Each structure stands twice: as structure tokens, then as C-alpha cells.
Amino acid sequence: DVSLFIFGRRGIIEGYGEIINSVNCESVFNYLLLIPPFQVKTEEVYRELDREKEYGNLTEGKKKIKILLAAMEKGDIEEMEEIMMNRLEKPCLNLKKEIKEVREGIEKVTGKKFFLSGSGGTLFSFLSSEEEVEKVRHLLFLKEWKVFGVKSLFSLE
């Protein structure tokens, strides 16, 4: 994740984070970020992934990335939500049951899909506008969790 943030624009990260492929997408998105009051250690999540031995089909994953990028370019949040996947989600949620419980609860209350960012802890949702971010944000009562509404920046520099 750090490589992507330093890079300063959208990209597909490969390898161990050292390979960054720029993505030219002009769509701007609004997100709601939910940050738990505890750490999720990447090393523990990968250890759990190894224990489960459910790595997923990387060829299928690359196809999904192409579909996801096309949906992003169109600004089609519903299609993005349908194709979005994170192979670290299951091991993270197995290790940190509170994240799973919070996600299930907020999805039920808000009617929105929430996804795990990277190896975890942070949950996020795509929302159509800043107004929708605020509306959904006010539905949440998460003790000790930090809740942020953010908007993506666009730059092809």
C-alpha cells in the first residue's frame, strides 16, 4: 500500500509492492473508511493465508482486474462492487472477528457493501457522492472506530 501512496495516483501493485503499473482513470470516487481501534499485522494475515492454503486463481484475478478497471473508468460502482475481491479478506476476518462483525452489521444497516483494504483492518465502501458519505456516516455508531469520508484525487502527471 505504501508504494501506491508514494506513487500519488491510481495503480496496480504487483510483486511485493515494488512493481507499480499506472492506471489512467479519470473517475472520482467518494469513500467511507472505517478504521478499527487495533492493529492488524500483515505478517499474521499472510501466516493465516498460508495455513488456509486458499490462494485463489491468479489468472482469474488478472481477468477481474481488467473488468474492474473498465468499471472504474465508467464510474460504475455496482459493477466495481461485484468484481472487487481481496484474497487477504478471509484470513484477516478469521483472525479479527470484530472486523467481520462490524462489516456484517454496517452492511445490514446501510445497505452498502464494505471491503477490506489490503491486509486489513480498514474497511471501505464506494459511495456515489459526498452527501451519500455523510448520510451513511450518520447511520454508524462504532465505538472507538474512526470513520472518515474521503474523495479520490485525479492526476495524470
C-alpha positions in Angstrom: 0.0 0.0 0.0 2.8 2.4 0.8 4.2 2.2 -2.7 0.8 3.2 -4.1 0.5 6.2 -1.8 4.0 7.4 -2.6 3.3 7.0 -6.3 0.5 9.5 -5.9 -2.1 8.1 -8.3 -4.0 5.0 -9.1 -2.1 1.9 -9.9 -2.0 -1.8 -9.8 0.6 -3.1 -7.4 2.4 -6.3 -8.1 5.3 -8.4 -6.7 6.0 -7.4 -3.1 4.8 -3.9 -3.8 7.8 -2.8 -5.9 6.1 -3.0 -9.3 3.6 -0.2 -9.9 1.5 -0.1 -13.1 -0.1 3.2 -13.6 -3.9 3.3 -14.2 -5.3 6.2 -16.2 -8.8 6.6 -14.8 -10.5 10.0 -14.6 -13.4 8.9 -12.4 -13.6 10.5 -9.0 -15.0 8.3 -6.2 -16.2 9.0 -2.7 -15.3 6.5 0.0 -16.2 5.9 3.6 -13.3 4.5 5.6 -13.7 2.6 8.9 -10.5 2.2 10.9 -10.6 -0.2 13.9 -9.0 0.7 17.3 -6.5 -2.1 17.0 -3.7 -3.2 14.6 -3.8 -6.0 12.1 -0.4 -7.3 11.5 0.3 -8.1 7.8 2.6 -10.9 8.8 -0.1 -12.6 10.8 -2.6 -12.3 7.9 -0.2 -13.9 5.5 0.6 -16.7 8.0 -3.2 -17.4 8.2 -3.4 -17.3 4.4 -0.6 -19.9 4.3 -2.4 -22.0 6.9 -5.7 -22.0 5.0 -3.9 -22.6 1.6 -6.6 -20.7 -0.3 -4.5 -18.6 -2.6 -7.1 -18.1 -5.3 -6.7 -18.3 -9.1 -4.2 -15.6 -10.1 -5.1 -15.9 -13.8 -8.8 -15.3 -12.9 -7.7 -12.5 -10.7 -5.9 -10.7 -13.6 -9.0 -11.0 -15.7 -11.1 -9.5 -12.9 -8.6 -6.6 -12.7 -9.3 -5.7 -16.4 -13.0 -5.8 -15.8 -12.6 -3.7 -12.6 -10.6 -1.1 -14.4 -13.2 -0.8 -17.1 -15.9 -0.4 -14.4 -13.8 2.3 -12.7 -13.4 4.2 -15.9 -17.2 4.2 -16.4 -17.7 5.1 -12.7 -19.9 2.1 -12.3 -19.9 1.5 -8.6 -22.3 -1.5 -8.7 -20.1 -3.3 -11.2 -17.0 -2.5 -9.2 -18.6 -3.9 -6.1 -19.5 -7.1 -7.9 -15.9 -7.7 -9.2 -14.0 -6.5 -6.1 -12.1 -9.2 -4.3 -9.3 -9.3 -1.8 -7.7 -12.7 -1.1 -6.5 -11.5 2.3 -10.0 -10.8 3.5 -10.9 -14.3 4.7 -7.7 -14.8 6.7 -7.9 -11.3 8.2 -11.5 -11.8 9.2 -10.7 -15.2 10.7 -8.0 -13.5 12.9 -10.0 -10.4 13.8 -13.7 -11.4 14.3 -14.6 -7.9 15.4 -13.9 -6.6 11.8 -16.2 -9.3 10.4 -18.9 -8.5 12.9 -18.7 -4.7 12.3 -18.8 -5.3 8.5 -21.8 -7.5 8.6 -23.6 -5.0 10.9 -22.8 -1.9 8.9 -23.8 -3.6 5.6 -27.1 -4.6 7.2 -27.8 -1.0 8.5 -26.5 0.9 5.4 -27.3 -1.5 2.6 -23.8 -0.8 1.2 -21.0 -3.2 0.6 -17.8 -2.8 2.6 -14.4 -4.2 1.6 -11.2 -4.9 3.4 -8.3 -2.6 2.4 -5.0 -4.5 1.9 -4.2 -7.0 4.6 -6.6 -5.3 6.9 -8.0 -3.6 9.4 -9.6 -0.7 7.5 -12.9 -1.3 5.8 -14.1 0.9 3.0 -17.2 1.5 0.8 -17.6 3.2 -2.5 -20.3 5.9 -2.4 -21.8 8.0 -5.1 -21.4 11.4 -3.6 -20.2 13.4 -0.6 -23.8 13.7 0.5 -24.2 9.9 0.5 -21.0 9.6 2.5 -22.4 11.9 5.2 -25.8 10.1 5.1 -24.2 6.7 5.6 -21.7 8.0 8.1 -24.6 9.2 10.4 -26.1 5.7 10.4 -22.9 4.3 12.1 -22.4 4.0 15.8 -19.0 2.4 16.1 -17.4 2.7 19.5 -13.7 3.6 19.2 -13.6 3.0 15.4 -12.5 6.0 13.4 -14.8 6.9 10.5 -13.7 9.1 7.6 -15.4 10.3 4.4 -12.8 10.8 1.7 -12.7 11.6 -2.0 -10.2 10.3 -4.6 -8.0 12.7 -6.4 -7.4 12.6 -10.1 -4.0 13.2 -11.6 -2.3 12.0 -14.8 1.0 13.8 -14.1 
